[in-house]
Amino acid sequence: MKRLHIHISAADMAQTKAFYSALFGQAPSVEKPDYMKWMLDDPRINLAVSQRDGAVRGVDHVGIQVDSDAELEDLNAALQAAEQSTLAEPDANCCYAHSNKHWAKDPQGVVWEMFHSMETIPTYGHDLRDSAAFKEWTPEENVKARECCG
């Protein structure tokens, strides 16, 4: 089963907690000094808020959380079948979770994270987006490379 994921960068965690707790009618299910998460069934969403790198961007990225690696691979295969470029990130340790991930960018450059989390971890960690390779990656270049070289 899939769950929509939205990750927001926030300047003031207390004000952000108050806003989303009021909006959703419940406190976050995970709360750390630099990270909060609401896992909701109505609407079916995983909303994360962080002060990841000190930058405040509002919506940082969106995504789809799945319940298994098989569902994750199905999502990735669907994008690749439509000639969309993705980047794999197996065994990621980010957002207090150990996950397998695939990243994609839509035509406007909106970053999408598709992921299956296996367990919680004690630290925030980091993800592929912190790497130079991700920052330099453009979906168009990967599609052209695949067309050229299979």
C-alpha positions in Angstrom: 0.0 0.0 0.0 1.3 3.4 -0.9 1.4 6.6 1.3 2.1 10.1 0.0 5.3 11.6 1.5 6.0 15.3 1.9 9.1 16.7 3.5 9.2 20.3 4.7 12.2 22.3 5.9 11.3 24.6 8.8 12.9 27.5 10.6 10.8 27.2 13.8 10.1 23.6 14.9 7.8 24.6 17.7 5.5 26.8 15.6 5.5 24.1 12.8 4.6 21.4 15.3 1.7 23.6 16.6 0.4 24.2 13.1 0.5 20.6 11.9 -0.8 19.2 15.2 -3.8 21.5 14.9 -4.3 20.7 11.2 -4.1 16.9 11.7 -5.7 16.8 15.2 -2.7 14.9 16.7 0.9 15.2 17.8 3.7 13.9 15.6 4.4 10.2 15.8 8.1 10.9 15.8 9.6 13.9 17.4 13.3 14.8 17.7 14.9 18.2 18.2 15.6 18.5 14.4 12.9 16.3 13.0 9.2 15.4 13.3 6.9 13.0 11.4 3.1 12.5 11.2 2.1 9.1 9.9 -1.6 9.6 9.1 -4.2 7.3 7.7 -6.7 10.1 6.8 -5.3 11.5 4.6 -2.8 8.6 4.0 0.3 10.7 4.3 3.8 10.7 5.8 4.5 14.3 6.6 8.1 15.0 7.7 9.5 18.3 8.9 13.2 19.0 9.6 16.0 21.4 10.0 18.1 19.2 7.9 20.9 21.5 6.8 19.8 24.8 8.2 18.3 25.9 4.9 14.6 26.7 4.9 13.0 25.8 1.6 9.4 25.1 2.6 8.6 21.9 0.6 11.9 20.1 0.4 10.7 17.1 -1.6 7.7 14.9 -2.1 7.5 11.1 -2.4 5.8 7.8 -2.1 6.4 5.5 0.8 5.7 1.8 0.2 5.4 -1.3 2.4 7.9 -3.5 0.6 11.0 -3.6 -1.6 8.8 -5.3 -4.3 6.5 -2.3 -4.4 9.5 0.0 -4.5 11.0 -1.8 -7.5 7.6 -1.7 -9.2 7.5 2.1 -8.9 11.0 2.4 -10.2 10.3 0.1 -13.1 7.3 2.1 -14.1 9.3 5.3 -14.2 12.1 3.6 -16.2 9.6 2.0 -18.6 8.4 5.6 -19.3 12.0 6.6 -20.0 12.3 8.6 -16.8 15.6 8.6 -15.0 16.0 7.5 -11.4 18.9 7.1 -9.0 19.0 4.2 -6.6 20.0 4.6 -3.0 20.0 1.2 -1.2 20.6 1.0 2.5 20.1 4.7 3.1 20.3 6.0 6.7 18.3 9.2 6.8 15.5 10.8 8.8 16.0 8.4 11.7 15.3 5.4 9.4 17.1 2.7 7.5 15.5 2.6 4.0 15.9 1.5 0.4 15.2 4.4 -2.0 14.9 5.6 -5.5 15.1 9.3 -6.4 13.6 11.0 -9.5 13.0 14.5 -10.7 9.9 15.6 -12.6 10.2 17.9 -15.6 10.1 21.0 -13.4 12.9 19.7 -11.2 10.7 18.6 -8.3 12.5 15.9 -6.4 10.6 12.7 -5.7 11.7 10.1 -3.2 10.3 6.6 -3.4 11.2 4.5 -0.4 10.7 1.5 1.8 11.8 2.0 5.4 12.9 -1.2 7.2 13.7 0.1 10.7 14.3 3.2 12.8 17.9 4.3 13.7 19.1 6.6 16.5 20.5 9.4 14.2 19.2 11.7 11.5 21.8 10.5 9.0 22.0 11.8 5.5 20.9 10.8 2.0 22.1 10.8 -1.6 20.9 14.4 -2.1 23.9 15.5 0.0 26.3 14.2 -2.6 27.9 16.0 -5.5 26.7 13.2 -7.8 23.0 14.0 -7.0 23.5 17.8 -7.2 25.0 17.4 -10.7 22.5 14.8 -11.9 19.9 15.9 -14.4 17.3 13.4 -15.6 17.8 14.5 -19.2 21.4 13.5 -19.1 20.7 10.0 -17.8 17.9 9.5 -20.4 20.3 10.5 -23.2 23.0 8.2 -21.8 20.5 5.3 -21.7 19.4 5.9 -25.2 23.1 6.0 -26.4 24.4 3.1 -24.4 21.5 1.0 -23.3 
